[in-house]
C-alpha cells in the first residue's frame, strides 16, 4: 500500500470513528402533538431553538387538531401534548392518559367574515351571531375536525339551540385553520378562528385579506392552551423525563416572558398565564 493510500485509509478510519462517536452522543428528542395554531403562527419555530439551547433537547412536533393530538397520546405515539380544549383535556387526564397538565398561555377565538358582513352580526354576542348566520342562511366554514376550535364552535351552536351540520350553507372542511380560512375566503363565508392564526393570515395576505373581525371580546371566547405529559404508566416507551423538562421550561418566568413577546404585525399572539404548581 502506497503512502497516499495509507493516508486515505487513516482519514476514513478517523472519519468513521467521529461519525460513530456522534451517533452515540445523539441529541435527545422530545415528540410533541400540538394544535395547528401553535404551528401555523410560528410559535413553535420560535420556541424550539430556545428549548434546545437551554436543555440540549430537540423538540419535534406534529400539528393536528386537539382531538387527533389526544389520540396520538392515547396511542403512545408522542411524549407530550400542547392543546386547547380544557374540558376534553381534563377528561383525558381523569381517564389516566395524561399527567402533569399545566396551563401555559391563552388568546381568544373570533368570528371573521366578509367585510360587508351580509348577516349583519357585528357587535352581537357570539351566540346571537351564530343564530343570525343560521337564520340568514349565510355561508359558514367549519373545521369539522374535532380540533379545539371545532369543539368550541360546536358548544356554541349547541348553546344557540342549533345543529347546523346538515344545512346547505354550513361547510365542513375537515382541515386545519389556515386552509379553512382560505376556503371561507373562496366561498365568501364566515368562520371561527383563534386570533393568533388570523393575525398570521393577515401577515401572509400583505393587506389583501377579504375578511373583517365581526365578533370578538365575548368572555366565552377565551382560548386556553395547556401542556400535558403522556402517562408513562400507560406508555412505557414515552420519554417522560424529557416531557417534564419541557413542562418546567415552558412555565418558567423566563419562557413565559418570551411567549408574551412573540408578535406579528405589532400584535401579541399568545398571552402567558402559567398556573402555579
Helices and strands as residue ranges (DSSP letters): H 3-24, E 29-34, H 36-40, H 43-55, E 58-63, H 66-74, E 80-83, H 86-94, E 98-114, H 126-135, E 140-142, H 148-159, G 164-166, E 170-172, H 177-187, E 190-194, H 195-205, E 211-215, G 219-221, E 222-230, H 240-250, H 253-260, E 263-264, E 267-268, E 271-272
